[in-house]
Amino acid sequence: MRGRTGAFLRVGIGLVISILSIWFVLGEVDLGAAWAIIQTASPAWLALGLVFLSADILFRAVRWQRLILPIQRVRFLPILGYLLVGYLANNVLPARLGELVRSHYLGDRERISRASTLGTVVVERVVDIVVLVAIAALAILVLNVRGVVASAILVALAVTGLLVVALAIGIAAHRLPGAARTAALLERWPSAAGAARKLRDGLAVAGRPRTLGEALVLSVAAWGSTVVAFAAIGQAIGLHLLIGEASLLAAGVALATAIPSGPGYLGTYELAAVKIAEALGRSSEQAFALALLAHATVLVLTSVTGAGAFLRLGWTSSVHEVEDVVSGAPDPETPAAP
């Protein structure tokens, strides 16, 4: 019951954030002008943007494969399918619940603890944020951006530091003072203790220098592809972005989508693009048109490919098992990660 209450609360908060974001955007953008800009979009440049957004997804699939490797070897095509199903779920579920879906999906199909797979997703998210904040911080320095956007990036930098510290604590928790006493206390609830151990197994992949290095390199490649995609889509509507501007837009929009919101990050994505464009001295209407085109391309790409992966892989397990990842219930049908 408590798990369901928490889920409903996340959904409610996400929907409220999306509605407020849309309300703020509509108050700042001339929709008629933005639509006129969209109608001038060049199909060739949009196609190039689609190519680089597809490359982004492929890099992410390779990254997840490398993060899972210390636990179990998983072939590329299946892991790409699990990733796409998760992205499809993010498009229809609020508050980034698709991350739980793909953790469950891979764990169920590959016979890996779902808590361990969730641990690798947590590592993936932290690495993503580190790379994004680095890109955004470098961009605001190069472009000499001030104001709300620069302040937001500085806050993100501080939060990133806390996330890295939290990840380090999670990896080394069993070695910290008082760890034995905490473990003994947890043993009173075997399911919670088992889930904690499996989650730590997933987090522990960040303690492998080679694995972490590969994840960082692949993250840079993925976000680099997204930056090029933003620049190409900007070109499609006559918005000629400097590489620093495209980098700040791509990184800023991505950081905004880390905030729990409605399905498909609706609202937060567009609001971030408009606010960053204002800081860069660019037209709000052009930024909104760029955000809509980029967002629509991502949603269509991940929805179509995610649906294809779902139809191919199927869904044979109970939906309630997704809640096990959150509640810490044991995985009786899957062995603990080595």
Phi, psi and omega in degrees: 000318181296321179297319180292323178297317178297320180295316179296324179294317178298318179298314181297316179297317180299316180294320179297317180297318179296315181298316179296320179297316179297319180298316179295319181296313182298335179280348184245348188242138172277103186297324179297317179294320179296318179295322177297323178293317180300322182293342179270000187300138179276121180302324182296315179292323177296321178296321178295320176300319179298320179300314182287328174293326175293320177298321177305312181296319180296318177298322180293323178295317177298318180299314180295323177300318180291325178290327180282335188308318179298340179267313180194145178282128179233133181295154187296311185299316175299317183292327174297319178297316179298319179298314182294324176297321177297319178294322176299318179296321177299330181288337183244347179247144179279172170059030177057034180292346177298336177295322177291323181297313182289329175298315178296316186298312179295314181300318181293316184284328184260004179061044177244148175306130180292332175293323178293318179295325177296324177300320178292327177292323176298315177300315179302316180296319180295316178299317177303312183295321178301313181294316181297315180295322178297316179297313182294319180296318178296320181295317182291332176289315181294319184273353181057048181277138178234179174090208187298319182297313179298320179296320179297320179293321178295320176297317178299324178296317178295317179297322179298317177301318179295321180295319179296318178297316179298320178295317179299319178295319179298322180290318186259016185303324184288351180255354184282155177304135180085001182296320181296319179295318178297318180297319179297322178294319180294331182297345175293338176239086186307322181295319179293319179296317179296318179296321180296318179295318181292321177297319179296325176301319179290318179294330185297343179298335179288345178276358177263112185306317182294314180298316180294321178297317178297319180297320179294315180297316180292328176294318177299318179296318180296311182288331173298321177296320179294320178300314179297321178298317177298317179297319180294317180292325174299316177301325182299331182248015178080015177261099186272102185266137168291158182299326177294321179293316178297322179295316181293321178296312182296315182290318181296317178296317180295319178296324178295326181285350174288341176286131178305130182213193180286182180305137176067020179058030183298129177099303181296323179300309183289321181297318179298316181298317181294315181295320179293319179299319178299319179294332180271357181078021180262163181292132177297323181294318178295318179297319180294319178297316177300314181298317180297316181294315180295316181296315179297320179297314179297315182296316180294315181300310183286330179288315181293311181291324178295319177295320177298317179294321180296317179295325181285319184274331181075179180214104187254349185261164180292138178299333183295342180292338176299326181292336180299327181296324182278317187280343180086015178295149183291163178252082187296334184267357180235139181287157176293149179295141181291000000 
